[in-house]
Amino acid sequence: MLTETAYLGALIIYALSALLAVALMNLWLLRSWSLGFKLLLSLPLLSLLLTPALIQPEAPTFAPALVVLAFQWLSQGQEAAAHALRPLLLFTGISAGLALLVALVLGWLGRASAPSESDA
């Protein structure tokens, strides 16, 4: 069993590596895309990677919900994975909605600040 310090250290390293992976994806793969499109991909992906869930419904420790969902679903079935699926769907949906809202606002602001043809 991990000590509390090792457990927190492992969670911090996991979270930092997920953030770094998404940042590098934005730098290398999405370099030429708009900020709105980057947000539409990055925020839900970060939500999938960083949402925590209890390992078992009565367990005192957390793990990434995506990992808990996969292991519980494959080993014990869909019902055992429901406690990890609910927060994963909730936070991914919220982050996708927020990213869509920000992307729409950025697109609207970009069009509003662009000079129109009648001004030229």
Biopython code that builds the backbone (N, CA, C, O; Angstrom):
import numpy as np
from Bio.PDB.StructureBuilder import StructureBuilder

atoms = [
    (1, "MET", "N", (0.833, -1.172, 0.000)),
    (1, "MET", "CA", (0.000, 0.000, 0.000)),
    (1, "MET", "C", (0.883, 1.241, 0.000)),
    (1, "MET", "O", (1.944, 1.256, 0.624)),
    (2, "LEU", "N", (0.449, 2.263, -0.689)),
    (2, "LEU", "CA", (1.196, 3.512, -0.750)),
    (2, "LEU", "C", (0.990, 4.336, 0.513)),
    (2, "LEU", "O", (-0.080, 4.309, 1.122)),
    (3, "THR", "N", (2.023, 5.063, 0.893)),
    (3, "THR", "CA", (1.853, 6.020, 1.974)),
    (3, "THR", "C", (1.081, 7.225, 1.436)),
    (3, "THR", "O", (0.922, 7.380, 0.226)),
    (4, "GLU", "N", (0.611, 8.064, 2.335)),
    (4, "GLU", "CA", (-0.157, 9.229, 1.901)),
    (4, "GLU", "C", (0.696, 10.178, 1.062)),
    (4, "GLU", "O", (0.201, 10.769, 0.102)),
    (5, "THR", "N", (1.949, 10.328, 1.410)),
    (5, "THR", "CA", (2.850, 11.195, 0.647)),
    (5, "THR", "C", (3.102, 10.639, -0.750)),
    (5, "THR", "O", (3.097, 11.389, -1.726)),
    (6, "ALA", "N", (3.320, 9.341, -0.849)),
    (6, "ALA", "CA", (3.546, 8.715, -2.159)),
    (6, "ALA", "C", (2.293, 8.781, -3.014)),
    (6, "ALA", "O", (2.376, 8.989, -4.225)),
    (7, "TYR", "N", (1.127, 8.606, -2.392)),
    (7, "TYR", "CA", (-0.144, 8.684, -3.116)),
    (7, "TYR", "C", (-0.347, 10.084, -3.689)),
    (7, "TYR", "O", (-0.668, 10.227, -4.868)),
    (8, "LEU", "N", (-0.164, 11.109, -2.873)),
    (8, "LEU", "CA", (-0.317, 12.486, -3.352)),
    (8, "LEU", "C", (0.736, 12.823, -4.410)),
    (8, "LEU", "O", (0.436, 13.514, -5.384)),
    (9, "GLY", "N", (1.942, 12.347, -4.227)),
    (9, "GLY", "CA", (2.993, 12.577, -5.221)),
    (9, "GLY", "C", (2.652, 11.942, -6.556)),
    (9, "GLY", "O", (2.877, 12.538, -7.609)),
    (10, "ALA", "N", (2.109, 10.735, -6.514)),
    (10, "ALA", "CA", (1.722, 10.056, -7.757)),
    (10, "ALA", "C", (0.586, 10.791, -8.453)),
    (10, "ALA", "O", (0.602, 10.920, -9.677)),
    (11, "LEU", "N", (-0.400, 11.277, -7.702)),
    (11, "LEU", "CA", (-1.496, 12.038, -8.306)),
    (11, "LEU", "C", (-1.017, 13.350, -8.913)),
    (11, "LEU", "O", (-1.487, 13.755, -9.976)),
    (12, "ILE", "N", (-0.086, 14.011, -8.240)),
    (12, "ILE", "CA", (0.468, 15.268, -8.766)),
    (12, "ILE", "C", (1.241, 15.015, -10.049)),
    (12, "ILE", "O", (1.101, 15.762, -11.017)),
    (13, "ILE", "N", (2.048, 13.977, -10.064)),
    (13, "ILE", "CA", (2.820, 13.645, -11.270)),
    (13, "ILE", "C", (1.878, 13.282, -12.416)),
    (13, "ILE", "O", (2.116, 13.679, -13.556)),
    (14, "TYR", "N", (0.816, 12.535, -12.131)),
    (14, "TYR", "CA", (-0.153, 12.179, -13.163)),
    (14, "TYR", "C", (-0.823, 13.433, -13.722)),
    (14, "TYR", "O", (-0.940, 13.581, -14.939)),
    (15, "ALA", "N", (-1.261, 14.333, -12.847)),
    (15, "ALA", "CA", (-1.939, 15.551, -13.299)),
    (15, "ALA", "C", (-0.998, 16.432, -14.121)),
    (15, "ALA", "O", (-1.402, 16.966, -15.154)),
    (16, "LEU", "N", (0.232, 16.586, -13.683)),
    (16, "LEU", "CA", (1.193, 17.393, -14.442)),
    (16, "LEU", "C", (1.512, 16.777, -15.794)),
    (16, "LEU", "O", (1.666, 17.496, -16.781)),
    (17, "SER", "N", (1.612, 15.455, -15.851)),
    (17, "SER", "CA", (1.897, 14.809, -17.138)),
    (17, "SER", "C", (0.704, 14.930, -18.088)),
    (17, "SER", "O", (0.902, 15.073, -19.294)),
    (18, "ALA", "N", (-0.512, 14.876, -17.582)),
    (18, "ALA", "CA", (-1.697, 15.074, -18.432)),
    (18, "ALA", "C", (-1.732, 16.502, -18.972)),
    (18, "ALA", "O", (-2.005, 16.713, -20.153)),
    (19, "LEU", "N", (-1.460, 17.472, -18.116)),
    (19, "LEU", "CA", (-1.416, 18.869, -18.560)),
    (19, "LEU", "C", (-0.324, 19.077, -19.601)),
    (19, "LEU", "O", (-0.542, 19.767, -20.597)),
    (20, "LEU", "N", (0.842, 18.492, -19.381)),
    (20, "LEU", "CA", (1.938, 18.623, -20.333)),
    (20, "LEU", "C", (1.599, 17.955, -21.661)),
    (20, "LEU", "O", (1.931, 18.492, -22.718)),
    (21, "ALA", "N", (0.951, 16.806, -21.630)),
    (21, "ALA", "CA", (0.574, 16.111, -22.865)),
    (21, "ALA", "C", (-0.396, 16.949, -23.690)),
    (21, "ALA", "O", (-0.250, 17.041, -24.909)),
    (22, "VAL", "N", (-1.379, 17.556, -23.043)),
    (22, "VAL", "CA", (-2.343, 18.378, -23.775)),
    (22, "VAL", "C", (-1.673, 19.657, -24.281)),
    (22, "VAL", "O", (-1.971, 20.114, -25.385)),
    (23, "ALA", "N", (-0.779, 20.233, -23.491)),
    (23, "ALA", "CA", (-0.059, 21.424, -23.944)),
    (23, "ALA", "C", (0.810, 21.111, -25.161)),
    (23, "ALA", "O", (0.850, 21.898, -26.107)),
    (24, "LEU", "N", (1.497, 19.985, -25.148)),
    (24, "LEU", "CA", (2.319, 19.597, -26.293)),
    (24, "LEU", "C", (1.465, 19.260, -27.513)),
    (24, "LEU", "O", (1.867, 19.531, -28.644)),
    (25, "MET", "N", (0.291, 18.674, -27.292)),
    (25, "MET", "CA", (-0.626, 18.421, -28.406)),
    (25, "MET", "C", (-1.021, 19.743, -29.056)),
    (25, "MET", "O", (-1.083, 19.846, -30.281)),
    (26, "ASN", "N", (-1.286, 20.753, -28.231)),
    (26, "ASN", "CA", (-1.642, 22.063, -28.768)),
    (26, "ASN", "C", (-0.476, 22.707, -29.513)),
    (26, "ASN", "O", (-0.676, 23.360, -30.537)),
    (27, "LEU", "N", (0.727, 22.526, -29.006)),
    (27, "LEU", "CA", (1.896, 23.131, -29.649)),
    (27, "LEU", "C", (2.260, 22.452, -30.965)),
    (27, "LEU", "O", (2.596, 23.125, -31.939)),
    (28, "TRP", "N", (2.196, 21.126, -30.998)),
    (28, "TRP", "CA", (2.676, 20.410, -32.162)),
    (28, "TRP", "C", (1.586, 20.070, -33.165)),
    (28, "TRP", "O", (1.754, 20.303, -34.362)),
    (29, "LEU", "N", (0.494, 19.534, -32.703)),
    (29, "LEU", "CA", (-0.528, 19.055, -33.628)),
    (29, "LEU", "C", (-1.544, 20.126, -34.019)),
    (29, "LEU", "O", (-2.090, 20.091, -35.122)),
    (30, "LEU", "N", (-1.795, 21.060, -33.136)),
    (30, "LEU", "CA", (-2.841, 22.052, -33.385)),
    (30, "LEU", "C", (-2.277, 23.457, -33.557)),
    (30, "LEU", "O", (-2.968, 24.439, -33.284)),
    (31, "ARG", "N", (-1.057, 23.560, -33.997)),
    (31, "ARG", "CA", (-0.391, 24.848, -34.090)),
    (31, "ARG", "C", (-1.143, 25.838, -34.972)),
    (31, "ARG", "O", (-1.257, 27.012, -34.619)),
    (32, "SER", "N", (-1.650, 25.392, -36.097)),
    (32, "SER", "CA", (-2.267, 26.313, -37.050)),
    (32, "SER", "C", (-3.769, 26.497, -36.823)),
    (32, "SER", "O", (-4.397, 27.279, -37.536)),
    (33, "TRP", "N", (-4.353, 25.807, -35.860)),
    (33, "TRP", "CA", (-5.790, 25.906, -35.612)),
    (33, "TRP", "C", (-6.088, 27.108, -34.725)),
    (33, "TRP", "O", (-5.206, 27.615, -34.032)),
    (34, "SER", "N", (-7.328, 27.554, -34.755)),
    (34, "SER", "CA", (-7.738, 28.704, -33.945)),
    (34, "SER", "C", (-7.816, 28.321, -32.466)),
    (34, "SER", "O", (-7.866, 27.145, -32.106)),
    (35, "LEU", "N", (-7.824, 29.355, -31.626)),
    (35, "LEU", "CA", (-7.895, 29.129, -30.189)),
    (35, "LEU", "C", (-9.205, 28.451, -29.806)),
    (35, "LEU", "O", (-9.227, 27.609, -28.909)),
    (36, "GLY", "N", (-10.286, 28.807, -30.471)),
    (36, "GLY", "CA", (-11.576, 28.186, -30.182)),
    (36, "GLY", "C", (-11.568, 26.693, -30.455)),
    (36, "GLY", "O", (-12.090, 25.918, -29.653)),
    (37, "PHE", "N", (-10.987, 26.275, -31.569)),
    (37, "PHE", "CA", (-10.911, 24.847, -31.890)),
    (37, "PHE", "C", (-10.009, 24.119, -30.902)),
    (37, "PHE", "O", (-10.306, 22.997, -30.493)),
    (38, "LYS", "N", (-8.899, 24.763, -30.518)),
    (38, "LYS", "CA", (-8.011, 24.151, -29.525)),
    (38, "LYS", "C", (-8.743, 23.917, -28.213)),
    (38, "LYS", "O", (-8.575, 22.876, -27.577)),
    (39, "LEU", "N", (-9.561, 24.897, -27.808)),
    (39, "LEU", "CA", (-10.332, 24.737, -26.579)),
    (39, "LEU", "C", (-11.367, 23.628, -26.697)),
    (39, "LEU", "O", (-11.598, 22.883, -25.745)),
    (40, "LEU", "N", (-11.991, 23.518, -27.871)),
    (40, "LEU", "CA", (-12.990, 22.465, -28.073)),
    (40, "LEU", "C", (-12.390, 21.068, -27.945)),
    (40, "LEU", "O", (-13.084, 20.127, -27.558)),
    (41, "LEU", "N", (-11.128, 20.930, -28.260)),
    (41, "LEU", "CA", (-10.462, 19.634, -28.098)),
    (41, "LEU", "C", (-9.811, 19.478, -26.727)),
    (41, "LEU", "O", (-9.880, 18.408, -26.121)),
    (42, "SER", "N", (-9.185, 20.534, -26.244)),
    (42, "SER", "CA", (-8.363, 20.434, -25.042)),
    (42, "SER", "C", (-9.165, 20.323, -23.753)),
    (42, "SER", "O", (-8.835, 19.503, -22.896)),
    (43, "LEU", "N", (-10.210, 21.128, -23.598)),
    (43, "LEU", "CA", (-10.949, 21.095, -22.335)),
    (43, "LEU", "C", (-11.644, 19.755, -22.082)),
    (43, "LEU", "O", (-11.517, 19.221, -20.981)),
    (44, "PRO", "N", (-12.371, 19.188, -23.047)),
    (44, "PRO", "CA", (-12.942, 17.858, -22.773)),
    (44, "PRO", "C", (-11.877, 16.776, -22.573)),
    (44, "PRO", "O", (-12.060, 15.867, -21.763)),
    (45, "LEU", "N", (-10.771, 16.871, -23.304)),
    (45, "LEU", "CA", (-9.703, 15.888, -23.120)),
    (45, "LEU", "C", (-9.105, 15.991, -21.720)),
    (45, "LEU", "O", (-8.866, 14.975, -21.068)),
    (46, "LEU", "N", (-8.863, 17.218, -21.258)),
    (46, "LEU", "CA", (-8.362, 17.393, -19.893)),
    (46, "LEU", "C", (-9.370, 16.886, -18.873)),
    (46, "LEU", "O", (-8.987, 16.305, -17.857)),
    (47, "SER", "N", (-10.639, 17.099, -19.133)),
    (47, "SER", "CA", (-11.664, 16.591, -18.230)),
    (47, "SER", "C", (-11.645, 15.066, -18.180)),
    (47, "SER", "O", (-11.769, 14.478, -17.105)),
    (48, "LEU", "N", (-11.491, 14.432, -19.324)),
    (48, "LEU", "CA", (-11.400, 12.969, -19.346)),
    (48, "LEU", "C", (-10.184, 12.468, -18.574)),
    (48, "LEU", "O", (-10.257, 11.454, -17.881)),
    (49, "LEU", "N", (-9.083, 13.171, -18.694)),
    (49, "LEU", "CA", (-7.847, 12.725, -18.052)),
    (49, "LEU", "C", (-7.782, 13.050, -16.560)),
    (49, "LEU", "O", (-7.167, 12.305, -15.797)),
    (50, "LEU", "N", (-8.403, 14.145, -16.136)),
    (50, "LEU", "CA", (-8.188, 14.632, -14.773)),
    (50, "LEU", "C", (-9.360, 14.429, -13.817)),
    (50, "LEU", "O", (-9.201, 14.681, -12.623)),
    (51, "THR", "N", (-10.514, 13.993, -14.274)),
    (51, "THR", "CA", (-11.643, 13.781, -13.363)),
    (51, "THR", "C", (-11.331, 12.624, -12.416)),
    (51, "THR", "O", (-10.988, 11.530, -12.863)),
    (52, "PRO", "N", (-11.449, 12.861, -11.112)),
    (52, "PRO", "CA", (-11.174, 11.781, -10.157)),
    (52, "PRO", "C", (-12.430, 10.965, -9.862)),
    (52, "PRO", "O", (-13.552, 11.443, -10.028)),
    (53, "ALA", "N", (-12.225, 9.754, -9.431)),
    (53, "ALA", "CA", (-13.314, 8.878, -8.978)),
    (53, "ALA", "C", (-12.754, 7.952, -7.898)),
    (53, "ALA", "O", (-11.560, 7.650, -7.873)),
    (54, "LEU", "N", (-13.632, 7.515, -7.021)),
    (54, "LEU", "CA", (-13.224, 6.544, -6.008)),
    (54, "LEU", "C", (-12.928, 5.208, -6.688)),
    (54, "LEU", "O", (-13.595, 4.824, -7.648)),
    (55, "ILE", "N", (-11.937, 4.521, -6.184)),
    (55, "ILE", "CA", (-11.558, 3.239, -6.781)),
    (55, "ILE", "C", (-12.707, 2.238, -6.647)),
    (55, "ILE", "O", (-13.024, 1.528, -7.602)),
    (56, "GLN", "N", (-13.307, 2.180, -5.515)),
    (56, "GLN", "CA", (-14.531, 1.422, -5.235)),
    (56, "GLN", "C", (-15.496, 2.406, -4.576)),
    (56, "GLN", "O", (-15.040, 3.396, -4.003)),
    (57, "PRO", "N", (-16.792, 2.181, -4.631)),
    (57, "PRO", "CA", (-17.717, 3.137, -4.013)),
    (57, "PRO", "C", (-17.440, 3.405, -2.532)),
    (57, "PRO", "O", (-17.722, 4.501, -2.049)),
    (58, "GLU", "N", (-16.901, 2.441, -1.812)),
    (58, "GLU", "CA", (-16.627, 2.633, -0.386)),
    (58, "GLU", "C", (-15.145, 2.879, -0.089)),
    (58, "GLU", "O", (-14.770, 2.968, 1.080)),
    (59, "ALA", "N", (-14.309, 2.988, -1.095)),
    (59, "ALA", "CA", (-12.864, 3.155, -0.905)),
    (59, "ALA", "C", (-12.523, 4.590, -0.504)),
    (59, "ALA", "O", (-13.238, 5.519, -0.880)),
    (60, "PRO", "N", (-11.450, 4.782, 0.248)),
    (60, "PRO", "CA", (-11.067, 6.137, 0.671)),
    (60, "PRO", "C", (-10.140, 6.859, -0.311)),
    (60, "PRO", "O", (-9.815, 8.026, -0.089)),
    (61, "THR", "N", (-9.710, 6.206, -1.378)),
    (61, "THR", "CA", (-8.741, 6.822, -2.288)),
    (61, "THR", "C", (-9.350, 7.055, -3.662)),
    (61, "THR", "O", (-10.267, 6.359, -4.099)),
    (62, "PHE", "N", (-8.795, 8.071, -4.325)),
    (62, "PHE", "CA", (-9.227, 8.434, -5.668)),
    (62, "PHE", "C", (-8.210, 7.979, -6.695)),
    (62, "PHE", "O", (-7.043, 7.739, -6.386)),
    (63, "ALA", "N", (-8.688, 7.866, -7.928)),
    (63, "ALA", "CA", (-7.842, 7.591, -9.087)),
    (63, "ALA", "C", (-8.500, 8.288, -10.275)),
    (63, "ALA", "O", (-9.657, 8.698, -10.175)),
    (64, "PRO", "N", (-7.801, 8.431, -11.386)),
    (64, "PRO", "CA", (-8.452, 9.021, -12.567)),
    (64, "PRO", "C", (-9.686, 8.205, -12.960)),
    (64, "PRO", "O", (-9.632, 6.979, -13.056)),
    (65, "ALA", "N", (-10.788, 8.906, -13.184)),
    (65, "ALA", "CA", (-12.065, 8.232, -13.444)),
    (65, "ALA", "C", (-12.018, 7.374, -14.703)),
    (65, "ALA", "O", (-12.664, 6.328, -14.763)),
    (66, "LEU", "N", (-11.268, 7.801, -15.696)),
    (66, "LEU", "CA", (-11.171, 7.025, -16.931)),
    (66, "LEU", "C", (-10.515, 5.671, -16.673)),
    (66, "LEU", "O", (-10.935, 4.659, -17.234)),
    (67, "VAL", "N", (-9.502, 5.652, -15.839)),
    (67, "VAL", "CA", (-8.809, 4.415, -15.492)),
    (67, "VAL", "C", (-9.720, 3.521, -14.644)),
    (67, "VAL", "O", (-9.814, 2.317, -14.881)),
    (68, "VAL", "N", (-10.390, 4.123, -13.655)),
    (68, "VAL", "CA", (-11.305, 3.360, -12.808)),
    (68, "VAL", "C", (-12.427, 2.772, -13.656)),
    (68, "VAL", "O", (-12.788, 1.606, -13.494)),
    (69, "LEU", "N", (-12.977, 3.575, -14.558)),
    (69, "LEU", "CA", (-14.049, 3.119, -15.428)),
    (69, "LEU", "C", (-13.609, 1.919, -16.265)),
    (69, "LEU", "O", (-14.321, 0.919, -16.350)),
    (70, "ALA", "N", (-12.441, 2.025, -16.877)),
    (70, "ALA", "CA", (-11.955, 0.934, -17.730)),
    (70, "ALA", "C", (-11.736, -0.352, -16.934)),
    (70, "ALA", "O", (-12.183, -1.421, -17.350)),
    (71, "PHE", "N", (-11.054, -0.254, -15.793)),
    (71, "PHE", "CA", (-10.782, -1.464, -15.013)),
    (71, "PHE", "C", (-12.053, -2.069, -14.430)),
    (71, "PHE", "O", (-12.227, -3.288, -14.462)),
    (72, "GLN", "N", (-12.946, -1.231, -13.895)),
    (72, "GLN", "CA", (-14.174, -1.762, -13.310)),
    (72, "GLN", "C", (-15.075, -2.388, -14.380)),
    (72, "GLN", "O", (-15.668, -3.445, -14.167)),
    (73, "TRP", "N", (-15.165, -1.720, -15.529)),
    (73, "TRP", "CA", (-16.036, -2.222, -16.598)),
    (73, "TRP", "C", (-15.523, -3.564, -17.124)),
    (73, "TRP", "O", (-16.296, -4.499, -17.327)),
    (74, "LEU", "N", (-14.210, -3.644, -17.340)),
    (74, "LEU", "CA", (-13.645, -4.869, -17.887)),
    (74, "LEU", "C", (-13.609, -6.020, -16.887)),
    (74, "LEU", "O", (-13.737, -7.183, -17.271)),
    (75, "SER", "N", (-13.436, -5.699, -15.607)),
    (75, "SER", "CA", (-13.299, -6.781, -14.634)),
    (75, "SER", "C", (-14.616, -7.165, -13.960)),
    (75, "SER", "O", (-14.832, -8.340, -13.664)),
    (76, "GLN", "N", (-15.510, -6.184, -13.708)),
    (76, "GLN", "CA", (-16.704, -6.492, -12.933)),
    (76, "GLN", "C", (-18.007, -6.133, -13.626)),
    (76, "GLN", "O", (-19.083, -6.437, -13.110)),
    (77, "GLY", "N", (-17.931, -5.496, -14.780)),
    (77, "GLY", "CA", (-19.152, -5.181, -15.519)),
    (77, "GLY", "C", (-19.560, -3.724, -15.434)),
    (77, "GLY", "O", (-18.963, -2.928, -14.709)),
    (78, "GLN", "N", (-20.588, -3.398, -16.189)),
    (78, "GLN", "CA", (-21.044, -2.016, -16.331)),
    (78, "GLN", "C", (-21.574, -1.440, -15.018)),
    (78, "GLN", "O", (-21.334, -0.268, -14.725)),
    (79, "GLU", "N", (-22.282, -2.230, -14.230)),
    (79, "GLU", "CA", (-22.858, -1.727, -12.985)),
    (79, "GLU", "C", (-21.774, -1.302, -12.004)),
    (79, "GLU", "O", (-21.943, -0.317, -11.285)),
    (80, "ALA", "N", (-20.676, -2.022, -11.968)),
    (80, "ALA", "CA", (-19.582, -1.690, -11.053)),
    (80, "ALA", "C", (-18.856, -0.426, -11.484)),
    (80, "ALA", "O", (-18.210, 0.227, -10.665)),
    (81, "ALA", "N", (-18.955, -0.075, -12.758)),
    (81, "ALA", "CA", (-18.260, 1.110, -13.266)),
    (81, "ALA", "C", (-19.124, 2.362, -13.237)),
    (81, "ALA", "O", (-18.645, 3.444, -13.579)),
    (82, "ALA", "N", (-20.379, 2.243, -12.840)),
    (82, "ALA", "CA", (-21.306, 3.382, -12.884)),
    (82, "ALA", "C", (-20.857, 4.522, -11.982)),
    (82, "ALA", "O", (-21.067, 5.688, -12.316)),
    (83, "HIS", "N", (-20.239, 4.206, -10.839)),
    (83, "HIS", "CA", (-19.806, 5.271, -9.933)),
    (83, "HIS", "C", (-18.678, 6.114, -10.536)),
    (83, "HIS", "O", (-18.489, 7.257, -10.120)),
    (84, "ALA", "N", (-17.940, 5.590, -11.487)),
    (84, "ALA", "CA", (-16.892, 6.359, -12.161)),
    (84, "ALA", "C", (-17.421, 7.026, -13.432)),
    (84, "ALA", "O", (-16.910, 8.067, -13.845)),
    (85, "LEU", "N", (-18.423, 6.440, -14.041)),
    (85, "LEU", "CA", (-18.970, 6.978, -15.287)),
    (85, "LEU", "C", (-19.746, 8.276, -15.065)),
    (85, "LEU", "O", (-19.657, 9.196, -15.877)),
    (86, "ARG", "N", (-20.504, 8.357, -13.976)),
    (86, "ARG", "CA", (-21.324, 9.547, -13.722)),
    (86, "ARG", "C", (-20.499, 10.827, -13.617)),
    (86, "ARG", "O", (-20.805, 11.787, -14.324)),
    (87, "PRO", "N", (-19.463, 10.892, -12.765)),
    (87, "PRO", "CA", (-18.697, 12.149, -12.719)),
    (87, "PRO", "C", (-17.913, 12.409, -14.009)),
    (87, "PRO", "O", (-17.698, 13.560, -14.390)),
    (88, "LEU", "N", (-17.492, 11.340, -14.671)),
    (88, "LEU", "CA", (-16.763, 11.514, -15.922)),
    (88, "LEU", "C", (-17.646, 12.155, -16.980)),
    (88, "LEU", "O", (-17.215, 13.083, -17.663)),
    (89, "LEU", "N", (-18.871, 11.677, -17.125)),
    (89, "LEU", "CA", (-19.806, 12.279, -18.081)),
    (89, "LEU", "C", (-20.189, 13.696, -17.681)),
    (89, "LEU", "O", (-20.297, 14.574, -18.538)),
    (90, "LEU", "N", (-20.395, 13.926, -16.396)),
    (90, "LEU", "CA", (-20.778, 15.251, -15.925)),
    (90, "LEU", "C", (-19.696, 16.284, -16.221)),
    (90, "LEU", "O", (-19.976, 17.320, -16.823)),
    (91, "PHE", "N", (-18.472, 16.009, -15.805)),
    (91, "PHE", "CA", (-17.408, 16.987, -15.979)),
    (91, "PHE", "C", (-16.982, 17.136, -17.440)),
    (91, "PHE", "O", (-16.596, 18.225, -17.864)),
    (92, "THR", "N", (-17.049, 16.067, -18.198)),
    (92, "THR", "CA", (-16.725, 16.175, -19.620)),
    (92, "THR", "C", (-17.792, 16.987, -20.339)),
    (92, "THR", "O", (-17.471, 17.798, -21.207)),
    (93, "GLY", "N", (-19.039, 16.782, -19.995)),
    (93, "GLY", "CA", (-20.113, 17.576, -20.588)),
    (93, "GLY", "C", (-20.009, 19.046, -20.230)),
    (93, "GLY", "O", (-20.195, 19.911, -21.086)),
    (94, "ILE", "N", (-19.712, 19.336, -18.966)),
    (94, "ILE", "CA", (-19.549, 20.731, -18.544)),
    (94, "ILE", "C", (-18.380, 21.381, -19.274)),
    (94, "ILE", "O", (-18.495, 22.515, -19.741)),
    (95, "SER", "N", (-17.265, 20.681, -19.377)),
    (95, "SER", "CA", (-16.097, 21.266, -20.045)),
    (95, "SER", "C", (-16.334, 21.427, -21.540)),
    (95, "SER", "O", (-15.856, 22.396, -22.130)),
    (96, "ALA", "N", (-17.054, 20.508, -22.164)),
    (96, "ALA", "CA", (-17.369, 20.651, -23.590)),
    (96, "ALA", "C", (-18.311, 21.832, -23.807)),
    (96, "ALA", "O", (-18.143, 22.592, -24.761)),
    (97, "GLY", "N", (-19.292, 21.989, -22.936)),
    (97, "GLY", "CA", (-20.194, 23.137, -23.042)),
    (97, "GLY", "C", (-19.474, 24.450, -22.834)),
    (97, "GLY", "O", (-19.713, 25.413, -23.563)),
    (98, "LEU", "N", (-18.595, 24.501, -21.847)),
    (98, "LEU", "CA", (-17.814, 25.708, -21.599)),
    (98, "LEU", "C", (-16.898, 26.019, -22.770)),
    (98, "LEU", "O", (-16.770, 27.177, -23.166)),
    (99, "ALA", "N", (-16.260, 25.001, -23.327)),
    (99, "ALA", "CA", (-15.381, 25.208, -24.486)),
    (99, "ALA", "C", (-16.174, 25.697, -25.682)),
    (99, "ALA", "O", (-15.708, 26.571, -26.412)),
    (100, "LEU", "N", (-17.361, 25.153, -25.899)),
    (100, "LEU", "CA", (-18.203, 25.604, -27.008)),
    (100, "LEU", "C", (-18.625, 27.054, -26.819)),
    (100, "LEU", "O", (-18.617, 27.836, -27.770)),
    (101, "LEU", "N", (-18.989, 27.412, -25.602)),
    (101, "LEU", "CA", (-19.383, 28.787, -25.317)),
    (101, "LEU", "C", (-18.223, 29.750, -25.558)),
    (101, "LEU", "O", (-18.403, 30.788, -26.196)),
    (102, "VAL", "N", (-17.046, 29.419, -25.059)),
    (102, "VAL", "CA", (-15.881, 30.288, -25.251)),
    (102, "VAL", "C", (-15.493, 30.360, -26.727)),
    (102, "VAL", "O", (-15.130, 31.430, -27.216)),
    (103, "ALA", "N", (-15.564, 29.241, -27.439)),
    (103, "ALA", "CA", (-15.240, 29.236, -28.872)),
    (103, "ALA", "C", (-16.211, 30.116, -29.648)),
    (103, "ALA", "O", (-15.798, 30.846, -30.550)),
    (104, "LEU", "N", (-17.494, 30.056, -29.309)),
    (104, "LEU", "CA", (-18.473, 30.915, -29.976)),
    (104, "LEU", "C", (-18.234, 32.393, -29.675)),
    (104, "LEU", "O", (-18.332, 33.234, -30.569)),
    (105, "VAL", "N", (-17.921, 32.709, -28.425)),
    (105, "VAL", "CA", (-17.637, 34.101, -28.060)),
    (105, "VAL", "C", (-16.378, 34.588, -28.773)),
    (105, "VAL", "O", (-16.344, 35.710, -29.277)),
    (106, "LEU", "N", (-15.342, 33.746, -28.816)),
    (106, "LEU", "CA", (-14.116, 34.142, -29.521)),
    (106, "LEU", "C", (-14.377, 34.342, -31.007)),
    (106, "LEU", "O", (-13.851, 35.280, -31.606)),
    (107, "GLY", "N", (-15.178, 33.475, -31.607)),
    (107, "GLY", "CA", (-15.527, 33.628, -33.015)),
    (107, "GLY", "C", (-16.332, 34.895, -33.252)),
    (107, "GLY", "O", (-16.105, 35.597, -34.238)),
    (108, "TRP", "N", (-17.270, 35.195, -32.362)),
    (108, "TRP", "CA", (-18.079, 36.404, -32.492)),
    (108, "TRP", "C", (-17.220, 37.654, -32.318)),
    (108, "TRP", "O", (-17.375, 38.622, -33.063)),
    (109, "LEU", "N", (-16.318, 37.639, -31.343)),
    (109, "LEU", "CA", (-15.438, 38.790, -31.136)),
    (109, "LEU", "C", (-14.482, 38.970, -32.306)),
    (109, "LEU", "O", (-14.154, 40.097, -32.676)),
    (110, "GLY", "N", (-14.030, 37.852, -32.893)),
    (110, "GLY", "CA", (-13.139, 37.937, -34.053)),
    (110, "GLY", "C", (-13.832, 38.540, -35.256)),
    (110, "GLY", "O", (-13.225, 39.308, -36.003)),
    (111, "ARG", "N", (-15.091, 38.202, -35.452)),
    (111, "ARG", "CA", (-15.845, 38.770, -36.573)),
    (111, "ARG", "C", (-16.207, 40.223, -36.309)),
    (111, "ARG", "O", (-16.227, 41.038, -37.232)),
    (112, "ALA", "N", (-16.493, 40.550, -35.059)),
    (112, "ALA", "CA", (-16.884, 41.920, -34.728)),
    (112, "ALA", "C", (-15.710, 42.879, -34.865)),
    (112, "ALA", "O", (-15.902, 44.042, -35.220)),
    (113, "SER", "N", (-14.495, 42.408, -34.587)),
    (113, "SER", "CA", (-13.350, 43.298, -34.683)),
    (113, "SER", "C", (-12.734, 43.339, -36.083)),
    (113, "SER", "O", (-11.939, 44.231, -36.379)),
    (114, "ALA", "N", (-13.092, 42.386, -36.944)),
    (114, "ALA", "CA", (-12.559, 42.369, -38.309)),
    (114, "ALA", "C", (-13.224, 43.507, -39.115)),
    (114, "ALA", "O", (-14.425, 43.743, -38.989)),
    (115, "PRO", "N", (-12.432, 44.199, -39.936)),
    (115, "PRO", "CA", (-13.013, 45.271, -40.734)),
    (115, "PRO", "C", (-13.961, 44.708, -41.789)),
    (115, "PRO", "O", (-13.654, 43.718, -42.455)),
    (116, "SER", "N", (-15.105, 45.347, -41.929)),
    (116, "SER", "CA", (-16.065, 44.881, -42.936)),
    (116, "SER", "C", (-15.700, 45.432, -44.303)),
    (116, "SER", "O", (-14.887, 46.350, -44.407)),
    (117, "GLU", "N", (-16.299, 44.873, -45.360)),
    (117, "GLU", "CA", (-15.986, 45.292, -46.720)),
    (117, "GLU", "C", (-16.469, 46.709, -47.001)),
    (117, "GLU", "O", (-15.867, 47.403, -47.820)),
    (118, "SER", "N", (-17.535, 47.155, -46.349)),
    (118, "SER", "CA", (-18.044, 48.502, -46.587)),
    (118, "SER", "C", (-17.149, 49.571, -45.962)),
    (118, "SER", "O", (-17.207, 50.733, -46.365)),
    (119, "ASP", "N", (-16.303, 49.188, -44.963)),
    (119, "ASP", "CA", (-15.386, 50.135, -44.344)),
    (119, "ASP", "C", (-14.169, 50.395, -45.216)),
    (119, "ASP", "O", (-13.511, 51.421, -45.041)),
    (120, "ALA", "N", (-13.850, 49.518, -46.136)),
    (120, "ALA", "CA", (-12.631, 49.635, -46.932)),
    (120, "ALA", "C", (-12.778, 50.637, -48.037)),
    (120, "ALA", "O", (-11.838, 50.856, -48.802)),
]
sb = StructureBuilder()
sb.init_structure("model")
sb.init_model(0)
sb.init_chain("A")
sb.init_seg("    ")
for serial, (resi, resn, name, xyz) in enumerate(atoms, 1):
    if name == "N":
        sb.init_residue(resn, " ", resi, " ")
    sb.init_atom(name, np.array(xyz, "f"), 0.0, 1.0, " ", f" {name:<3s}", serial, name[0])
structure = sb.get_structure()
